[in-house]
Structure formats: C-alpha cells, structure tokens
Amino acid sequence: MQKLEQIKLPKELEKEVLILYELGLEQYEIDYLLYIKTKNIRSSKWEH
C-alpha cells in the first residue's frame, strides 16, 4: 500500500484502484497499471 500513498492519485484513478482491489488484482499488477496510466497522463500533458 505504500506506493499508493507516495503517488498522489487523481480521484478517478483512486476509484479505479478500489475496483481493481475488489476484482482481486495483486498489488504489483495495480502498480503497473497505475504506472502506465500516470505515464500516459504526463506524456500527453507535455505534448500540448
């Protein structure tokens, strides 16, 4: 859980994470998905 505390998540991502936990995903799987999502969010900001 410590990674989730380190990354300040947007509210919509927080909801997704809770859903993923309920679906039974492992912590490392959720971390990986969050990494991809936040990376995509950051890179799309830089493009504009």
Backbone as XML, in Angstrom:
<?xml version="1.0"?>
<chain id="A" units="angstrom">
  <residue number="1" name="MET">
    <atom name="N" x="0.811" y="-1.217" z="0.000"/>
    <atom name="CA" x="0.000" y="0.000" z="0.000"/>
    <atom name="C" x="0.843" y="1.265" z="0.000"/>
  </residue>
  <residue number="2" name="GLN">
    <atom name="N" x="2.121" y="1.181" z="0.334"/>
    <atom name="CA" x="2.895" y="2.400" z="0.489"/>
    <atom name="C" x="3.050" y="3.153" z="-0.832"/>
  </residue>
  <residue number="3" name="LYS">
    <atom name="N" x="3.089" y="2.445" z="-1.960"/>
    <atom name="CA" x="3.221" y="3.134" z="-3.239"/>
    <atom name="C" x="2.017" y="4.020" z="-3.517"/>
  </residue>
  <residue number="4" name="LEU">
    <atom name="N" x="0.837" y="3.537" z="-3.157"/>
    <atom name="CA" x="-0.364" y="4.333" z="-3.372"/>
    <atom name="C" x="-0.313" y="5.627" z="-2.570"/>
  </residue>
  <residue number="5" name="GLU">
    <atom name="N" x="0.303" y="5.577" z="-1.397"/>
    <atom name="CA" x="0.414" y="6.782" z="-0.585"/>
    <atom name="C" x="1.451" y="7.738" z="-1.166"/>
  </residue>
  <residue number="6" name="GLN">
    <atom name="N" x="2.495" y="7.182" z="-1.774"/>
    <atom name="CA" x="3.537" y="8.027" z="-2.356"/>
    <atom name="C" x="3.003" y="8.805" z="-3.558"/>
  </residue>
  <residue number="7" name="ILE">
    <atom name="N" x="2.243" y="8.117" z="-4.416"/>
    <atom name="CA" x="1.694" y="8.758" z="-5.606"/>
    <atom name="C" x="0.387" y="9.433" z="-5.217"/>
  </residue>
  <residue number="8" name="LYS">
    <atom name="N" x="0.278" y="10.740" z="-5.502"/>
    <atom name="CA" x="-0.987" y="11.412" z="-5.242"/>
    <atom name="C" x="-1.888" y="11.120" z="-6.436"/>
  </residue>
  <residue number="9" name="LEU">
    <atom name="N" x="-2.921" y="10.340" z="-6.209"/>
    <atom name="CA" x="-3.774" y="9.903" z="-7.310"/>
    <atom name="C" x="-4.933" y="10.864" z="-7.530"/>
  </residue>
  <residue number="10" name="PRO">
    <atom name="N" x="-5.247" y="11.122" z="-8.805"/>
    <atom name="CA" x="-6.497" y="11.819" z="-9.102"/>
    <atom name="C" x="-7.673" y="10.992" z="-8.590"/>
  </residue>
  <residue number="11" name="LYS">
    <atom name="N" x="-8.773" y="11.655" z="-8.258"/>
    <atom name="CA" x="-9.914" y="10.952" z="-7.667"/>
    <atom name="C" x="-10.409" y="9.818" z="-8.563"/>
  </residue>
  <residue number="12" name="GLU">
    <atom name="N" x="-10.450" y="10.023" z="-9.877"/>
    <atom name="CA" x="-10.973" y="8.986" z="-10.767"/>
    <atom name="C" x="-10.073" y="7.754" z="-10.762"/>
  </residue>
  <residue number="13" name="LEU">
    <atom name="N" x="-8.756" y="7.968" z="-10.597"/>
    <atom name="CA" x="-7.846" y="6.824" z="-10.505"/>
    <atom name="C" x="-8.017" y="6.096" z="-9.180"/>
  </residue>
  <residue number="14" name="GLU">
    <atom name="N" x="-8.267" y="6.843" z="-8.121"/>
    <atom name="CA" x="-8.491" y="6.211" z="-6.814"/>
    <atom name="C" x="-9.663" y="5.238" z="-6.885"/>
  </residue>
  <residue number="15" name="LYS">
    <atom name="N" x="-10.740" y="5.661" z="-7.552"/>
    <atom name="CA" x="-11.906" y="4.785" z="-7.694"/>
    <atom name="C" x="-11.530" y="3.540" z="-8.479"/>
  </residue>
  <residue number="16" name="GLU">
    <atom name="N" x="-10.757" y="3.709" z="-9.550"/>
    <atom name="CA" x="-10.324" y="2.564" z="-10.351"/>
    <atom name="C" x="-9.510" y="1.590" z="-9.517"/>
  </residue>
  <residue number="17" name="VAL">
    <atom name="N" x="-8.621" y="2.127" z="-8.691"/>
    <atom name="CA" x="-7.773" y="1.274" z="-7.855"/>
    <atom name="C" x="-8.628" y="0.443" z="-6.903"/>
  </residue>
  <residue number="18" name="LEU">
    <atom name="N" x="-9.631" y="1.069" z="-6.294"/>
    <atom name="CA" x="-10.514" y="0.330" z="-5.386"/>
    <atom name="C" x="-11.236" y="-0.788" z="-6.127"/>
  </residue>
  <residue number="19" name="ILE">
    <atom name="N" x="-11.675" y="-0.501" z="-7.355"/>
    <atom name="CA" x="-12.341" y="-1.529" z="-8.161"/>
    <atom name="C" x="-11.371" y="-2.667" z="-8.457"/>
  </residue>
  <residue number="20" name="LEU">
    <atom name="N" x="-10.131" y="-2.317" z="-8.806"/>
    <atom name="CA" x="-9.126" y="-3.343" z="-9.104"/>
    <atom name="C" x="-8.866" y="-4.223" z="-7.892"/>
  </residue>
  <residue number="21" name="TYR">
    <atom name="N" x="-8.796" y="-3.613" z="-6.712"/>
    <atom name="CA" x="-8.606" y="-4.398" z="-5.486"/>
    <atom name="C" x="-9.773" y="-5.361" z="-5.288"/>
  </residue>
  <residue number="22" name="GLU">
    <atom name="N" x="-10.992" y="-4.860" z="-5.527"/>
    <atom name="CA" x="-12.170" y="-5.709" z="-5.350"/>
    <atom name="C" x="-12.176" y="-6.853" z="-6.351"/>
  </residue>
  <residue number="23" name="LEU">
    <atom name="N" x="-11.622" y="-6.614" z="-7.535"/>
    <atom name="CA" x="-11.530" y="-7.672" z="-8.544"/>
    <atom name="C" x="-10.460" y="-8.699" z="-8.190"/>
  </residue>
  <residue number="24" name="GLY">
    <atom name="N" x="-9.616" y="-8.367" z="-7.218"/>
    <atom name="CA" x="-8.631" y="-9.333" z="-6.741"/>
    <atom name="C" x="-7.269" y="-9.215" z="-7.415"/>
  </residue>
  <residue number="25" name="LEU">
    <atom name="N" x="-6.982" y="-8.073" z="-8.031"/>
    <atom name="CA" x="-5.660" y="-7.895" z="-8.622"/>
    <atom name="C" x="-4.603" y="-7.794" z="-7.534"/>
  </residue>
  <residue number="26" name="GLU">
    <atom name="N" x="-3.406" y="-8.243" z="-7.876"/>
    <atom name="CA" x="-2.279" y="-8.155" z="-6.948"/>
    <atom name="C" x="-1.742" y="-6.727" z="-6.930"/>
  </residue>
  <residue number="27" name="GLN">
    <atom name="N" x="-1.056" y="-6.378" z="-5.842"/>
    <atom name="CA" x="-0.508" y="-5.030" z="-5.690"/>
    <atom name="C" x="0.401" y="-4.655" z="-6.860"/>
  </residue>
  <residue number="28" name="TYR">
    <atom name="N" x="1.275" y="-5.585" z="-7.278"/>
    <atom name="CA" x="2.212" y="-5.237" z="-8.347"/>
    <atom name="C" x="1.488" y="-5.031" z="-9.674"/>
  </residue>
  <residue number="29" name="GLU">
    <atom name="N" x="0.380" y="-5.727" z="-9.890"/>
    <atom name="CA" x="-0.392" y="-5.531" z="-11.116"/>
    <atom name="C" x="-1.024" y="-4.143" z="-11.126"/>
  </residue>
  <residue number="30" name="ILE">
    <atom name="N" x="-1.546" y="-3.741" z="-9.976"/>
    <atom name="CA" x="-2.156" y="-2.415" z="-9.866"/>
    <atom name="C" x="-1.090" y="-1.332" z="-10.027"/>
  </residue>
  <residue number="31" name="ASP">
    <atom name="N" x="0.070" y="-1.530" z="-9.395"/>
    <atom name="CA" x="1.173" y="-0.574" z="-9.537"/>
    <atom name="C" x="1.542" y="-0.395" z="-11.001"/>
  </residue>
  <residue number="32" name="TYR">
    <atom name="N" x="1.609" y="-1.508" z="-11.728"/>
    <atom name="CA" x="1.993" y="-1.458" z="-13.139"/>
    <atom name="C" x="0.953" y="-0.690" z="-13.954"/>
  </residue>
  <residue number="33" name="LEU">
    <atom name="N" x="-0.322" y="-0.983" z="-13.719"/>
    <atom name="CA" x="-1.381" y="-0.273" z="-14.429"/>
    <atom name="C" x="-1.359" y="1.216" z="-14.109"/>
  </residue>
  <residue number="34" name="LEU">
    <atom name="N" x="-1.140" y="1.550" z="-12.835"/>
    <atom name="CA" x="-1.066" y="2.958" z="-12.446"/>
    <atom name="C" x="0.128" y="3.634" z="-13.108"/>
  </residue>
  <residue number="35" name="TYR">
    <atom name="N" x="1.254" y="2.919" z="-13.183"/>
    <atom name="CA" x="2.450" y="3.466" z="-13.816"/>
    <atom name="C" x="2.151" y="3.821" z="-15.266"/>
  </residue>
  <residue number="36" name="ILE">
    <atom name="N" x="1.501" y="2.902" z="-15.974"/>
    <atom name="CA" x="1.162" y="3.149" z="-17.375"/>
    <atom name="C" x="0.209" y="4.337" z="-17.488"/>
  </residue>
  <residue number="37" name="LYS">
    <atom name="N" x="-0.827" y="4.344" z="-16.654"/>
    <atom name="CA" x="-1.816" y="5.422" z="-16.724"/>
    <atom name="C" x="-1.185" y="6.777" z="-16.413"/>
  </residue>
  <residue number="38" name="THR">
    <atom name="N" x="-0.412" y="6.858" z="-15.336"/>
    <atom name="CA" x="0.161" y="8.148" z="-14.964"/>
    <atom name="C" x="1.212" y="8.576" z="-15.980"/>
  </residue>
  <residue number="39" name="LYS">
    <atom name="N" x="1.937" y="7.616" z="-16.554"/>
    <atom name="CA" x="2.922" y="7.941" z="-17.581"/>
    <atom name="C" x="2.213" y="8.523" z="-18.798"/>
  </residue>
  <residue number="40" name="ASN">
    <atom name="N" x="1.093" y="7.912" z="-19.183"/>
    <atom name="CA" x="0.331" y="8.406" z="-20.324"/>
    <atom name="C" x="-0.243" y="9.788" z="-20.048"/>
  </residue>
  <residue number="41" name="ILE">
    <atom name="N" x="-0.712" y="10.002" z="-18.822"/>
    <atom name="CA" x="-1.260" y="11.312" z="-18.458"/>
    <atom name="C" x="-0.153" y="12.367" z="-18.545"/>
  </residue>
  <residue number="42" name="ARG">
    <atom name="N" x="1.018" y="12.047" z="-17.997"/>
    <atom name="CA" x="2.125" y="13.005" z="-18.012"/>
    <atom name="C" x="2.578" y="13.299" z="-19.433"/>
  </residue>
  <residue number="43" name="SER">
    <atom name="N" x="2.748" y="12.257" z="-20.251"/>
    <atom name="CA" x="3.281" y="12.477" z="-21.591"/>
    <atom name="C" x="2.283" y="13.251" z="-22.454"/>
  </residue>
  <residue number="44" name="SER">
    <atom name="N" x="0.983" y="13.025" z="-22.249"/>
    <atom name="CA" x="0.007" y="13.758" z="-23.044"/>
    <atom name="C" x="0.000" y="15.237" z="-22.650"/>
  </residue>
  <residue number="45" name="LYS">
    <atom name="N" x="0.314" y="15.533" z="-21.378"/>
    <atom name="CA" x="0.412" y="16.937" z="-20.970"/>
    <atom name="C" x="1.576" y="17.621" z="-21.677"/>
  </residue>
  <residue number="46" name="TRP">
    <atom name="N" x="2.693" y="16.904" z="-21.803"/>
    <atom name="CA" x="3.874" y="17.513" z="-22.414"/>
    <atom name="C" x="3.693" y="17.744" z="-23.909"/>
  </residue>
  <residue number="47" name="GLU">
    <atom name="N" x="2.848" y="16.947" z="-24.549"/>
    <atom name="CA" x="2.677" y="17.088" z="-25.995"/>
    <atom name="C" x="1.993" y="18.394" z="-26.363"/>
  </residue>
  <residue number="48" name="HIS">
    <atom name="N" x="1.151" y="18.908" z="-25.472"/>
    <atom name="CA" x="0.367" y="20.099" z="-25.816"/>
    <atom name="C" x="1.125" y="21.380" z="-25.521"/>
  </residue>
</chain>
